[in-house]
């Protein structure tokens, strides 16, 4: 995974900011850093309230040692709101 990421980053001057953000998010997903990914998505695209909520969920996840089902629905909505908005507009 690191090798692939390194190769991608070597070509980064050809990308715009949005493409770089998507690559980072996809790489984090591949490494199973899903909860951190939602915090990153909120930070990059969301409101202050969404950032606070994502940070709170991340702390709950750390305390519990696993993702909690009642938070997973909110995270899914956040991801769809910001990453799949292009598909929703079609």
PDB file of N, CA, C and O in Angstrom:
ATOM      1  N   UNK A   1       0.820  -1.199   0.000  1.00  0.00           N
ATOM      2  CA  UNK A   1       0.000   0.000   0.000  1.00  0.00           C
ATOM      3  C   UNK A   1       0.858   1.254   0.000  1.00  0.00           C
ATOM      4  O   UNK A   1       0.580   2.205  -0.731  1.00  0.00           O
ATOM      5  N   UNK A   2       1.914   1.255   0.833  1.00  0.00           N
ATOM      6  CA  UNK A   2       2.772   2.429   0.906  1.00  0.00           C
ATOM      7  C   UNK A   2       3.426   2.713  -0.439  1.00  0.00           C
ATOM      8  O   UNK A   2       3.524   3.867  -0.857  1.00  0.00           O
ATOM      9  N   UNK A   3       3.873   1.657  -1.117  1.00  0.00           N
ATOM     10  CA  UNK A   3       4.531   1.828  -2.410  1.00  0.00           C
ATOM     11  C   UNK A   3       3.584   2.485  -3.421  1.00  0.00           C
ATOM     12  O   UNK A   3       3.975   3.395  -4.151  1.00  0.00           O
ATOM     13  N   UNK A   4       2.352   2.017  -3.451  1.00  0.00           N
ATOM     14  CA  UNK A   4       1.357   2.591  -4.363  1.00  0.00           C
ATOM     15  C   UNK A   4       1.118   4.050  -4.019  1.00  0.00           C
ATOM     16  O   UNK A   4       1.081   4.904  -4.905  1.00  0.00           O
ATOM     17  N   UNK A   5       0.954   4.338  -2.732  1.00  0.00           N
ATOM     18  CA  UNK A   5       0.731   5.714  -2.287  1.00  0.00           C
ATOM     19  C   UNK A   5       1.917   6.603  -2.670  1.00  0.00           C
ATOM     20  O   UNK A   5       1.732   7.728  -3.133  1.00  0.00           O
ATOM     21  N   UNK A   6       3.130   6.093  -2.474  1.00  0.00           N
ATOM     22  CA  UNK A   6       4.340   6.853  -2.809  1.00  0.00           C
ATOM     23  C   UNK A   6       4.395   7.173  -4.305  1.00  0.00           C
ATOM     24  O   UNK A   6       4.749   8.286  -4.695  1.00  0.00           O
ATOM     25  N   UNK A   7       4.039   6.187  -5.142  1.00  0.00           N
ATOM     26  CA  UNK A   7       4.023   6.404  -6.586  1.00  0.00           C
ATOM     27  C   UNK A   7       2.988   7.460  -6.974  1.00  0.00           C
ATOM     28  O   UNK A   7       3.237   8.299  -7.840  1.00  0.00           O
ATOM     29  N   UNK A   8       1.842   7.409  -6.331  1.00  0.00           N
ATOM     30  CA  UNK A   8       0.807   8.405  -6.595  1.00  0.00           C
ATOM     31  C   UNK A   8       1.269   9.803  -6.193  1.00  0.00           C
ATOM     32  O   UNK A   8       1.058  10.769  -6.926  1.00  0.00           O
ATOM     33  N   UNK A   9       1.893   9.902  -5.035  1.00  0.00           N
ATOM     34  CA  UNK A   9       2.315  11.202  -4.537  1.00  0.00           C
ATOM     35  C   UNK A   9       3.435  11.790  -5.387  1.00  0.00           C
ATOM     36  O   UNK A   9       3.573  13.011  -5.458  1.00  0.00           O
ATOM     37  N   UNK A  10       4.234  10.950  -6.030  1.00  0.00           N
ATOM     38  CA  UNK A  10       5.287  11.457  -6.916  1.00  0.00           C
ATOM     39  C   UNK A  10       4.710  12.200  -8.113  1.00  0.00           C
ATOM     40  O   UNK A  10       5.388  13.033  -8.715  1.00  0.00           O
ATOM     41  N   UNK A  11       3.461  11.904  -8.459  1.00  0.00           N
ATOM     42  CA  UNK A  11       2.802  12.547  -9.601  1.00  0.00           C
ATOM     43  C   UNK A  11       1.857  13.663  -9.171  1.00  0.00           C
ATOM     44  O   UNK A  11       1.069  14.155  -9.978  1.00  0.00           O
ATOM     45  N   UNK A  12       1.929  14.055  -7.933  1.00  0.00           N
ATOM     46  CA  UNK A  12       0.940  14.977  -7.368  1.00  0.00           C
ATOM     47  C   UNK A  12       0.902  16.352  -8.014  1.00  0.00           C
ATOM     48  O   UNK A  12      -0.135  17.013  -7.963  1.00  0.00           O
ATOM     49  N   UNK A  13       1.972  16.802  -8.610  1.00  0.00           N
ATOM     50  CA  UNK A  13       1.965  18.129  -9.223  1.00  0.00           C
ATOM     51  C   UNK A  13       0.968  18.216 -10.373  1.00  0.00           C
ATOM     52  O   UNK A  13       0.593  19.313 -10.787  1.00  0.00           O
ATOM     53  N   UNK A  14       0.535  17.059 -10.894  1.00  0.00           N
ATOM     54  CA  UNK A  14      -0.435  17.039 -11.983  1.00  0.00           C
ATOM     55  C   UNK A  14      -1.879  17.106 -11.491  1.00  0.00           C
ATOM     56  O   UNK A  14      -2.803  17.186 -12.301  1.00  0.00           O
ATOM     57  N   UNK A  15      -2.087  17.074 -10.168  1.00  0.00           N
ATOM     58  CA  UNK A  15      -3.439  17.014  -9.624  1.00  0.00           C
ATOM     59  C   UNK A  15      -3.840  18.329  -8.983  1.00  0.00           C
ATOM     60  O   UNK A  15      -3.006  19.135  -8.571  1.00  0.00           O
ATOM     61  N   UNK A  16      -5.150  18.515  -8.917  1.00  0.00           N
ATOM     62  CA  UNK A  16      -5.641  19.664  -8.170  1.00  0.00           C
ATOM     63  C   UNK A  16      -5.922  19.233  -6.723  1.00  0.00           C
ATOM     64  O   UNK A  16      -5.796  18.055  -6.385  1.00  0.00           O
ATOM     65  N   UNK A  17      -6.294  20.176  -5.893  1.00  0.00           N
ATOM     66  CA  UNK A  17      -6.496  19.904  -4.463  1.00  0.00           C
ATOM     67  C   UNK A  17      -7.564  18.841  -4.216  1.00  0.00           C
ATOM     68  O   UNK A  17      -7.386  17.981  -3.353  1.00  0.00           O
ATOM     69  N   UNK A  18      -8.656  18.886  -4.951  1.00  0.00           N
ATOM     70  CA  UNK A  18      -9.740  17.927  -4.749  1.00  0.00           C
ATOM     71  C   UNK A  18      -9.286  16.499  -5.061  1.00  0.00           C
ATOM     72  O   UNK A  18      -9.651  15.562  -4.351  1.00  0.00           O
ATOM     73  N   UNK A  19      -8.497  16.333  -6.111  1.00  0.00           N
ATOM     74  CA  UNK A  19      -7.995  15.002  -6.449  1.00  0.00           C
ATOM     75  C   UNK A  19      -7.081  14.482  -5.344  1.00  0.00           C
ATOM     76  O   UNK A  19      -7.158  13.307  -4.988  1.00  0.00           O
ATOM     77  N   UNK A  20      -6.223  15.331  -4.801  1.00  0.00           N
ATOM     78  CA  UNK A  20      -5.344  14.914  -3.712  1.00  0.00           C
ATOM     79  C   UNK A  20      -6.139  14.496  -2.479  1.00  0.00           C
ATOM     80  O   UNK A  20      -5.829  13.488  -1.843  1.00  0.00           O
ATOM     81  N   UNK A  21      -7.162  15.274  -2.149  1.00  0.00           N
ATOM     82  CA  UNK A  21      -7.992  14.944  -0.991  1.00  0.00           C
ATOM     83  C   UNK A  21      -8.661  13.586  -1.181  1.00  0.00           C
ATOM     84  O   UNK A  21      -8.705  12.781  -0.251  1.00  0.00           O
ATOM     85  N   UNK A  22      -9.178  13.330  -2.369  1.00  0.00           N
ATOM     86  CA  UNK A  22      -9.836  12.045  -2.633  1.00  0.00           C
ATOM     87  C   UNK A  22      -8.855  10.881  -2.543  1.00  0.00           C
ATOM     88  O   UNK A  22      -9.208   9.813  -2.042  1.00  0.00           O
ATOM     89  N   UNK A  23      -7.627  11.078  -3.022  1.00  0.00           N
ATOM     90  CA  UNK A  23      -6.618  10.012  -2.946  1.00  0.00           C
ATOM     91  C   UNK A  23      -6.280   9.705  -1.496  1.00  0.00           C
ATOM     92  O   UNK A  23      -6.179   8.538  -1.117  1.00  0.00           O
ATOM     93  N   UNK A  24      -6.106  10.733  -0.688  1.00  0.00           N
ATOM     94  CA  UNK A  24      -5.804  10.524   0.724  1.00  0.00           C
ATOM     95  C   UNK A  24      -6.945   9.800   1.414  1.00  0.00           C
ATOM     96  O   UNK A  24      -6.713   8.863   2.178  1.00  0.00           O
ATOM     97  N   UNK A  25      -8.175  10.223   1.154  1.00  0.00           N
ATOM     98  CA  UNK A  25      -9.345   9.580   1.755  1.00  0.00           C
ATOM     99  C   UNK A  25      -9.435   8.121   1.328  1.00  0.00           C
ATOM    100  O   UNK A  25      -9.704   7.252   2.158  1.00  0.00           O
ATOM    101  N   UNK A  26      -9.213   7.838   0.046  1.00  0.00           N
ATOM    102  CA  UNK A  26      -9.260   6.455  -0.439  1.00  0.00           C
ATOM    103  C   UNK A  26      -8.166   5.604   0.187  1.00  0.00           C
ATOM    104  O   UNK A  26      -8.409   4.448   0.534  1.00  0.00           O
ATOM    105  N   UNK A  27      -6.974   6.152   0.336  1.00  0.00           N
ATOM    106  CA  UNK A  27      -5.876   5.408   0.956  1.00  0.00           C
ATOM    107  C   UNK A  27      -6.176   5.107   2.422  1.00  0.00           C
ATOM    108  O   UNK A  27      -5.913   4.002   2.896  1.00  0.00           O
ATOM    109  N   UNK A  28      -6.724   6.081   3.135  1.00  0.00           N
ATOM    110  CA  UNK A  28      -7.084   5.844   4.534  1.00  0.00           C
ATOM    111  C   UNK A  28      -8.151   4.765   4.643  1.00  0.00           C
ATOM    112  O   UNK A  28      -8.103   3.935   5.551  1.00  0.00           O
ATOM    113  N   UNK A  29      -9.100   4.769   3.736  1.00  0.00           N
ATOM    114  CA  UNK A  29     -10.119   3.716   3.733  1.00  0.00           C
ATOM    115  C   UNK A  29      -9.487   2.351   3.499  1.00  0.00           C
ATOM    116  O   UNK A  29      -9.850   1.375   4.155  1.00  0.00           O
ATOM    117  N   UNK A  30      -8.551   2.281   2.573  1.00  0.00           N
ATOM    118  CA  UNK A  30      -7.869   1.014   2.298  1.00  0.00           C
ATOM    119  C   UNK A  30      -7.119   0.501   3.518  1.00  0.00           C
ATOM    120  O   UNK A  30      -6.967  -0.709   3.686  1.00  0.00           O
ATOM    121  N   UNK A  31      -6.649   1.405   4.372  1.00  0.00           N
ATOM    122  CA  UNK A  31      -5.912   1.008   5.577  1.00  0.00           C
ATOM    123  C   UNK A  31      -6.841   0.828   6.778  1.00  0.00           C
ATOM    124  O   UNK A  31      -6.370   0.638   7.900  1.00  0.00           O
ATOM    125  N   UNK A  32      -8.149   0.886   6.555  1.00  0.00           N
ATOM    126  CA  UNK A  32      -9.168   0.710   7.593  1.00  0.00           C
ATOM    127  C   UNK A  32      -9.164   1.810   8.651  1.00  0.00           C
ATOM    128  O   UNK A  32      -9.519   1.557   9.802  1.00  0.00           O
ATOM    129  N   UNK A  33      -8.774   3.012   8.281  1.00  0.00           N
ATOM    130  CA  UNK A  33      -8.844   4.156   9.180  1.00  0.00           C
ATOM    131  C   UNK A  33     -10.145   4.916   8.917  1.00  0.00           C
ATOM    132  O   UNK A  33     -10.133   6.121   8.669  1.00  0.00           O
ATOM    133  N   UNK A  34     -11.247   4.207   8.973  1.00  0.00           N
ATOM    134  CA  UNK A  34     -12.531   4.786   8.590  1.00  0.00           C
ATOM    135  C   UNK A  34     -12.970   5.925   9.509  1.00  0.00           C
ATOM    136  O   UNK A  34     -13.421   6.964   9.027  1.00  0.00           O
ATOM    137  N   UNK A  35     -12.846   5.747  10.809  1.00  0.00           N
ATOM    138  CA  UNK A  35     -13.314   6.767  11.741  1.00  0.00           C
ATOM    139  C   UNK A  35     -12.496   8.046  11.586  1.00  0.00           C
ATOM    140  O   UNK A  35     -13.055   9.142  11.604  1.00  0.00           O
ATOM    141  N   UNK A  36     -11.190   7.917  11.435  1.00  0.00           N
ATOM    142  CA  UNK A  36     -10.359   9.098  11.190  1.00  0.00           C
ATOM    143  C   UNK A  36     -10.739   9.739   9.859  1.00  0.00           C
ATOM    144  O   UNK A  36     -10.728  10.962   9.720  1.00  0.00           O
ATOM    145  N   UNK A  37     -11.070   8.910   8.900  1.00  0.00           N
ATOM    146  CA  UNK A  37     -11.456   9.401   7.582  1.00  0.00           C
ATOM    147  C   UNK A  37     -12.681  10.316   7.675  1.00  0.00           C
ATOM    148  O   UNK A  37     -12.739  11.340   6.994  1.00  0.00           O
ATOM    149  N   UNK A  38     -13.646   9.958   8.503  1.00  0.00           N
ATOM    150  CA  UNK A  38     -14.841  10.792   8.650  1.00  0.00           C
ATOM    151  C   UNK A  38     -14.491  12.143   9.277  1.00  0.00           C
ATOM    152  O   UNK A  38     -15.078  13.168   8.931  1.00  0.00           O
ATOM    153  N   UNK A  39     -13.538  12.131  10.194  1.00  0.00           N
ATOM    154  CA  UNK A  39     -13.075  13.393  10.768  1.00  0.00           C
ATOM    155  C   UNK A  39     -12.400  14.235   9.686  1.00  0.00           C
ATOM    156  O   UNK A  39     -12.617  15.444   9.620  1.00  0.00           O
ATOM    157  N   UNK A  40     -11.596  13.616   8.851  1.00  0.00           N
ATOM    158  CA  UNK A  40     -10.936  14.329   7.758  1.00  0.00           C
ATOM    159  C   UNK A  40     -11.948  14.891   6.764  1.00  0.00           C
ATOM    160  O   UNK A  40     -11.812  16.028   6.313  1.00  0.00           O
ATOM    161  N   UNK A  41     -12.959  14.100   6.424  1.00  0.00           N
ATOM    162  CA  UNK A  41     -14.004  14.561   5.502  1.00  0.00           C
ATOM    163  C   UNK A  41     -14.727  15.777   6.098  1.00  0.00           C
ATOM    164  O   UNK A  41     -14.971  16.765   5.406  1.00  0.00           O
ATOM    165  N   UNK A  42     -15.062  15.690   7.385  1.00  0.00           N
ATOM    166  CA  UNK A  42     -15.730  16.818   8.044  1.00  0.00           C
ATOM    167  C   UNK A  42     -14.830  18.049   8.042  1.00  0.00           C
ATOM    168  O   UNK A  42     -15.294  19.164   7.803  1.00  0.00           O
ATOM    169  N   UNK A  43     -13.551  17.845   8.307  1.00  0.00           N
ATOM    170  CA  UNK A  43     -12.614  18.970   8.332  1.00  0.00           C
ATOM    171  C   UNK A  43     -12.459  19.609   6.953  1.00  0.00           C
ATOM    172  O   UNK A  43     -12.417  20.834   6.837  1.00  0.00           O
ATOM    173  N   UNK A  44     -12.375  18.799   5.926  1.00  0.00           N
ATOM    174  CA  UNK A  44     -12.162  19.320   4.575  1.00  0.00           C
ATOM    175  C   UNK A  44     -13.398  19.973   3.982  1.00  0.00           C
ATOM    176  O   UNK A  44     -13.298  20.988   3.293  1.00  0.00           O
ATOM    177  N   UNK A  45     -14.568  19.392   4.248  1.00  0.00           N
ATOM    178  CA  UNK A  45     -15.774  19.825   3.543  1.00  0.00           C
ATOM    179  C   UNK A  45     -16.896  20.319   4.438  1.00  0.00           C
ATOM    180  O   UNK A  45     -17.782  21.040   3.977  1.00  0.00           O
ATOM    181  N   UNK A  46     -16.874  19.946   5.701  1.00  0.00           N
ATOM    182  CA  UNK A  46     -18.043  20.138   6.555  1.00  0.00           C
ATOM    183  C   UNK A  46     -18.098  21.433   7.318  1.00  0.00           C
ATOM    184  O   UNK A  46     -17.251  22.315   7.177  1.00  0.00           O
ATOM    185  N   UNK A  47     -19.121  21.514   8.128  1.00  0.00           N
ATOM    186  CA  UNK A  47     -19.344  22.669   8.996  1.00  0.00           C
ATOM    187  C   UNK A  47     -18.611  22.448  10.318  1.00  0.00           C
ATOM    188  O   UNK A  47     -18.120  21.353  10.593  1.00  0.00           O
ATOM    189  N   UNK A  48     -18.545  23.488  11.118  1.00  0.00           N
ATOM    190  CA  UNK A  48     -17.914  23.381  12.434  1.00  0.00           C
ATOM    191  C   UNK A  48     -18.618  22.326  13.288  1.00  0.00           C
ATOM    192  O   UNK A  48     -17.965  21.569  14.006  1.00  0.00           O
ATOM    193  N   UNK A  49     -19.939  22.278  13.213  1.00  0.00           N
ATOM    194  CA  UNK A  49     -20.706  21.301  13.995  1.00  0.00           C
ATOM    195  C   UNK A  49     -20.391  19.872  13.546  1.00  0.00           C
ATOM    196  O   UNK A  49     -20.299  18.966  14.374  1.00  0.00           O
ATOM    197  N   UNK A  50     -20.226  19.672  12.240  1.00  0.00           N
ATOM    198  CA  UNK A  50     -19.897  18.339  11.734  1.00  0.00           C
ATOM    199  C   UNK A  50     -18.490  17.918  12.164  1.00  0.00           C
ATOM    200  O   UNK A  50     -18.255  16.745  12.450  1.00  0.00           O
ATOM    201  N   UNK A  51     -17.564  18.864  12.210  1.00  0.00           N
ATOM    202  CA  UNK A  51     -16.214  18.557  12.686  1.00  0.00           C
ATOM    203  C   UNK A  51     -16.260  18.145  14.149  1.00  0.00           C
ATOM    204  O   UNK A  51     -15.624  17.167  14.540  1.00  0.00           O
ATOM    205  N   UNK A  52     -17.004  18.881  14.951  1.00  0.00           N
ATOM    206  CA  UNK A  52     -17.139  18.543  16.375  1.00  0.00           C
ATOM    207  C   UNK A  52     -17.757  17.164  16.562  1.00  0.00           C
ATOM    208  O   UNK A  52     -17.283  16.375  17.380  1.00  0.00           O
ATOM    209  N   UNK A  53     -18.814  16.870  15.807  1.00  0.00           N
ATOM    210  CA  UNK A  53     -19.489  15.579  15.908  1.00  0.00           C
ATOM    211  C   UNK A  53     -18.548  14.451  15.488  1.00  0.00           C
ATOM    212  O   UNK A  53     -18.504  13.414  16.150  1.00  0.00           O
ATOM    213  N   UNK A  54     -17.797  14.630  14.403  1.00  0.00           N
ATOM    214  CA  UNK A  54     -16.860  13.601  13.939  1.00  0.00           C
ATOM    215  C   UNK A  54     -15.760  13.362  14.974  1.00  0.00           C
ATOM    216  O   UNK A  54     -15.362  12.219  15.194  1.00  0.00           O
ATOM    217  N   UNK A  55     -15.268  14.421  15.607  1.00  0.00           N
ATOM    218  CA  UNK A  55     -14.244  14.285  16.646  1.00  0.00           C
ATOM    219  C   UNK A  55     -14.804  13.553  17.865  1.00  0.00           C
ATOM    220  O   UNK A  55     -14.122  12.721  18.462  1.00  0.00           O
ATOM    221  N   UNK A  56     -16.032  13.862  18.225  1.00  0.00           N
ATOM    222  CA  UNK A  56     -16.696  13.191  19.347  1.00  0.00           C
ATOM    223  C   UNK A  56     -16.851  11.698  19.059  1.00  0.00           C
ATOM    224  O   UNK A  56     -16.603  10.863  19.929  1.00  0.00           O
ATOM    225  N   UNK A  57     -17.259  11.369  17.846  1.00  0.00           N
ATOM    226  CA  UNK A  57     -17.424   9.969  17.449  1.00  0.00           C
ATOM    227  C   UNK A  57     -16.082   9.238  17.485  1.00  0.00           C
ATOM    228  O   UNK A  57     -16.009   8.082  17.905  1.00  0.00           O
ATOM    229  N   UNK A  58     -15.032   9.911  17.047  1.00  0.00           N
ATOM    230  CA  UNK A  58     -13.715   9.295  17.060  1.00  0.00           C
ATOM    231  C   UNK A  58     -13.272   8.977  18.490  1.00  0.00           C
ATOM    232  O   UNK A  58     -12.687   7.923  18.738  1.00  0.00           O
ATOM    233  N   UNK A  59     -13.547   9.879  19.422  1.00  0.00           N
ATOM    234  CA  UNK A  59     -13.209   9.630  20.821  1.00  0.00           C
ATOM    235  C   UNK A  59     -14.025   8.471  21.390  1.00  0.00           C
ATOM    236  O   UNK A  59     -13.494   7.637  22.123  1.00  0.00           O
ATOM    237  N   UNK A  60     -15.314   8.417  21.054  1.00  0.00           N
ATOM    238  CA  UNK A  60     -16.158   7.306  21.502  1.00  0.00           C
ATOM    239  C   UNK A  60     -15.635   5.986  20.955  1.00  0.00           C
ATOM    240  O   UNK A  60     -15.606   4.982  21.667  1.00  0.00           O
ATOM    241  N   UNK A  61     -15.226   5.987  19.704  1.00  0.00           N
ATOM    242  CA  UNK A  61     -14.684   4.790  19.058  1.00  0.00           C
ATOM    243  C   UNK A  61     -13.424   4.322  19.792  1.00  0.00           C
ATOM    244  O   UNK A  61     -13.261   3.129  20.050  1.00  0.00           O
ATOM    245  N   UNK A  62     -12.540   5.258  20.125  1.00  0.00           N
ATOM    246  CA  UNK A  62     -11.314   4.915  20.841  1.00  0.00           C
ATOM    247  C   UNK A  62     -11.622   4.335  22.220  1.00  0.00           C
ATOM    248  O   UNK A  62     -11.011   3.348  22.630  1.00  0.00           O
ATOM    249  N   UNK A  63     -12.569   4.947  22.937  1.00  0.00           N
ATOM    250  CA  UNK A  63     -12.926   4.458  24.275  1.00  0.00           C
ATOM    251  C   UNK A  63     -13.547   3.071  24.225  1.00  0.00           C
ATOM    252  O   UNK A  63     -13.248   2.216  25.058  1.00  0.00           O
ATOM    253  N   UNK A  64     -14.418   2.854  23.234  1.00  0.00           N
ATOM    254  CA  UNK A  64     -15.122   1.573  23.132  1.00  0.00           C
ATOM    255  C   UNK A  64     -14.262   0.493  22.478  1.00  0.00           C
ATOM    256  O   UNK A  64     -14.510  -0.698  22.668  1.00  0.00           O
ATOM    257  N   UNK A  65     -13.261   0.902  21.713  1.00  0.00           N
ATOM    258  CA  UNK A  65     -12.419  -0.063  21.025  1.00  0.00           C
ATOM    259  C   UNK A  65     -13.010  -0.569  19.720  1.00  0.00           C
ATOM    260  O   UNK A  65     -12.456  -1.466  19.083  1.00  0.00           O
ATOM    261  N   UNK A  66     -14.123   0.003  19.333  1.00  0.00           N
ATOM    262  CA  UNK A  66     -14.769  -0.387  18.073  1.00  0.00           C
ATOM    263  C   UNK A  66     -15.749   0.708  17.661  1.00  0.00           C
ATOM    264  O   UNK A  66     -16.128   1.561  18.463  1.00  0.00           O
ATOM    265  N   UNK A  67     -16.148   0.662  16.396  1.00  0.00           N
ATOM    266  CA  UNK A  67     -17.153   1.608  15.909  1.00  0.00           C
ATOM    267  C   UNK A  67     -18.506   1.250  16.505  1.00  0.00           C
ATOM    268  O   UNK A  67     -18.870   0.076  16.569  1.00  0.00           O
ATOM    269  N   UNK A  68     -19.239   2.245  16.936  1.00  0.00           N
ATOM    270  CA  UNK A  68     -20.541   2.019  17.551  1.00  0.00           C
ATOM    271  C   UNK A  68     -21.644   2.195  16.510  1.00  0.00           C
ATOM    272  O   UNK A  68     -21.627   3.158  15.744  1.00  0.00           O
ATOM    273  N   UNK A  69     -22.598   1.273  16.479  1.00  0.00           N
ATOM    274  CA  UNK A  69     -23.638   1.288  15.444  1.00  0.00           C
ATOM    275  C   UNK A  69     -24.419   2.600  15.348  1.00  0.00           C
ATOM    276  O   UNK A  69     -24.763   3.028  14.247  1.00  0.00           O
ATOM    277  N   UNK A  70     -24.701   3.240  16.476  1.00  0.00           N
ATOM    278  CA  UNK A  70     -25.492   4.478  16.420  1.00  0.00           C
ATOM    279  C   UNK A  70     -24.708   5.624  15.769  1.00  0.00           C
ATOM    280  O   UNK A  70     -25.310   6.613  15.350  1.00  0.00           O
ATOM    281  N   UNK A  71     -23.391   5.512  15.678  1.00  0.00           N
ATOM    282  CA  UNK A  71     -22.592   6.540  15.019  1.00  0.00           C
ATOM    283  C   UNK A  71     -22.382   6.252  13.542  1.00  0.00           C
ATOM    284  O   UNK A  71     -22.139   7.166  12.755  1.00  0.00           O
ATOM    285  N   UNK A  72     -22.474   5.006  13.173  1.00  0.00           N
ATOM    286  CA  UNK A  72     -22.173   4.614  11.801  1.00  0.00           C
ATOM    287  C   UNK A  72     -23.144   5.219  10.791  1.00  0.00           C
ATOM    288  O   UNK A  72     -22.744   5.541   9.672  1.00  0.00           O
ATOM    289  N   UNK A  73     -24.387   5.376  11.161  1.00  0.00           N
ATOM    290  CA  UNK A  73     -25.375   5.973  10.262  1.00  0.00           C
ATOM    291  C   UNK A  73     -25.046   7.436   9.977  1.00  0.00           C
ATOM    292  O   UNK A  73     -25.133   7.885   8.834  1.00  0.00           O
ATOM    293  N   UNK A  74     -24.668   8.179  11.021  1.00  0.00           N
ATOM    294  CA  UNK A  74     -24.300   9.577  10.838  1.00  0.00           C
ATOM    295  C   UNK A  74     -23.066   9.684   9.940  1.00  0.00           C
ATOM    296  O   UNK A  74     -23.003  10.548   9.065  1.00  0.00           O
ATOM    297  N   UNK A  75     -22.095   8.812  10.158  1.00  0.00           N
ATOM    298  CA  UNK A  75     -20.880   8.833   9.349  1.00  0.00           C
ATOM    299  C   UNK A  75     -21.189   8.536   7.883  1.00  0.00           C
ATOM    300  O   UNK A  75     -20.627   9.161   6.984  1.00  0.00           O
ATOM    301  N   UNK A  76     -22.078   7.588   7.653  1.00  0.00           N
ATOM    302  CA  UNK A  76     -22.455   7.240   6.282  1.00  0.00           C
ATOM    303  C   UNK A  76     -23.114   8.444   5.591  1.00  0.00           C
ATOM    304  O   UNK A  76     -22.826   8.727   4.427  1.00  0.00           O
ATOM    305  N   UNK A  77     -23.987   9.143   6.300  1.00  0.00           N
ATOM    306  CA  UNK A  77     -24.644  10.320   5.731  1.00  0.00           C
ATOM    307  C   UNK A  77     -23.631  11.420   5.417  1.00  0.00           C
ATOM    308  O   UNK A  77     -23.736  12.089   4.390  1.00  0.00           O
ATOM    309  N   UNK A  78     -22.653  11.604   6.302  1.00  0.00           N
ATOM    310  CA  UNK A  78     -21.621  12.616   6.076  1.00  0.00           C
ATOM    311  C   UNK A  78     -20.828  12.292   4.815  1.00  0.00           C
ATOM    312  O   UNK A  78     -20.581  13.167   3.985  1.00  0.00           O
ATOM    313  N   UNK A  79     -20.437  11.042   4.679  1.00  0.00           N
ATOM    314  CA  UNK A  79     -19.665  10.624   3.505  1.00  0.00           C
ATOM    315  C   UNK A  79     -20.472  10.831   2.223  1.00  0.00           C
ATOM    316  O   UNK A  79     -19.958  11.350   1.232  1.00  0.00           O
ATOM    317  N   UNK A  80     -21.716  10.426   2.253  1.00  0.00           N
ATOM    318  CA  UNK A  80     -22.554  10.584   1.064  1.00  0.00           C
ATOM    319  C   UNK A  80     -22.798  12.057   0.739  1.00  0.00           C
ATOM    320  O   UNK A  80     -22.846  12.436  -0.431  1.00  0.00           O
ATOM    321  N   UNK A  81     -22.949  12.876   1.759  1.00  0.00           N
ATOM    322  CA  UNK A  81     -23.209  14.304   1.566  1.00  0.00           C
ATOM    323  C   UNK A  81     -22.064  14.990   0.828  1.00  0.00           C
ATOM    324  O   UNK A  81     -22.303  15.829  -0.041  1.00  0.00           O
ATOM    325  N   UNK A  82     -20.837  14.643   1.162  1.00  0.00           N
ATOM    326  CA  UNK A  82     -19.705  15.360   0.602  1.00  0.00           C
ATOM    327  C   UNK A  82     -18.939  14.617  -0.491  1.00  0.00           C
ATOM    328  O   UNK A  82     -18.381  15.257  -1.382  1.00  0.00           O
ATOM    329  N   UNK A  83     -18.897  13.305  -0.448  1.00  0.00           N
ATOM    330  CA  UNK A  83     -18.099  12.577  -1.430  1.00  0.00           C
ATOM    331  C   UNK A  83     -18.903  12.051  -2.583  1.00  0.00           C
ATOM    332  O   UNK A  83     -18.350  11.814  -3.657  1.00  0.00           O
ATOM    333  N   UNK A  84     -20.173  11.862  -2.404  1.00  0.00           N
ATOM    334  CA  UNK A  84     -20.981  11.302  -3.466  1.00  0.00           C
ATOM    335  C   UNK A  84     -22.011  12.293  -3.975  1.00  0.00           C
ATOM    336  O   UNK A  84     -23.006  11.897  -4.583  1.00  0.00           O
ATOM    337  N   UNK A  85     -21.786  13.563  -3.734  1.00  0.00           N
ATOM    338  CA  UNK A  85     -22.752  14.579  -4.175  1.00  0.00           C
ATOM    339  C   UNK A  85     -22.829  14.659  -5.687  1.00  0.00           C
ATOM    340  O   UNK A  85     -23.867  15.024  -6.238  1.00  0.00           O
ATOM    341  N   UNK A  86     -21.719  14.314  -6.376  1.00  0.00           N
ATOM    342  CA  UNK A  86     -21.739  14.328  -7.837  1.00  0.00           C
ATOM    343  C   UNK A  86     -22.733  13.278  -8.360  1.00  0.00           C
ATOM    344  O   UNK A  86     -23.495  13.538  -9.291  1.00  0.00           O
ATOM    345  N   UNK A  87     -22.708  12.103  -7.749  1.00  0.00           N
ATOM    346  CA  UNK A  87     -23.603  11.020  -8.170  1.00  0.00           C
ATOM    347  C   UNK A  87     -25.056  11.365  -7.872  1.00  0.00           C
ATOM    348  O   UNK A  87     -25.948  11.008  -8.640  1.00  0.00           O
ATOM    349  N   UNK A  88     -25.298  12.056  -6.765  1.00  0.00           N
ATOM    350  CA  UNK A  88     -26.667  12.415  -6.390  1.00  0.00           C
ATOM    351  C   UNK A  88     -27.260  13.451  -7.349  1.00  0.00           C
ATOM    352  O   UNK A  88     -28.476  13.502  -7.537  1.00  0.00           O
ATOM    353  N   UNK A  89     -26.402  14.272  -7.951  1.00  0.00           N
ATOM    354  CA  UNK A  89     -26.886  15.320  -8.851  1.00  0.00           C
ATOM    355  C   UNK A  89     -27.194  14.798 -10.260  1.00  0.00           C
ATOM    356  O   UNK A  89     -27.817  15.499 -11.058  1.00  0.00           O
ATOM    357  N   UNK A  90     -26.768  13.592 -10.562  1.00  0.00           N
ATOM    358  CA  UNK A  90     -26.998  13.040 -11.908  1.00  0.00           C
ATOM    359  C   UNK A  90     -28.385  12.488 -12.055  1.00  0.00           C
ATOM    360  O   UNK A  90     -28.741  11.988 -13.121  1.00  0.00           O
TER     361      UNK A  90
END
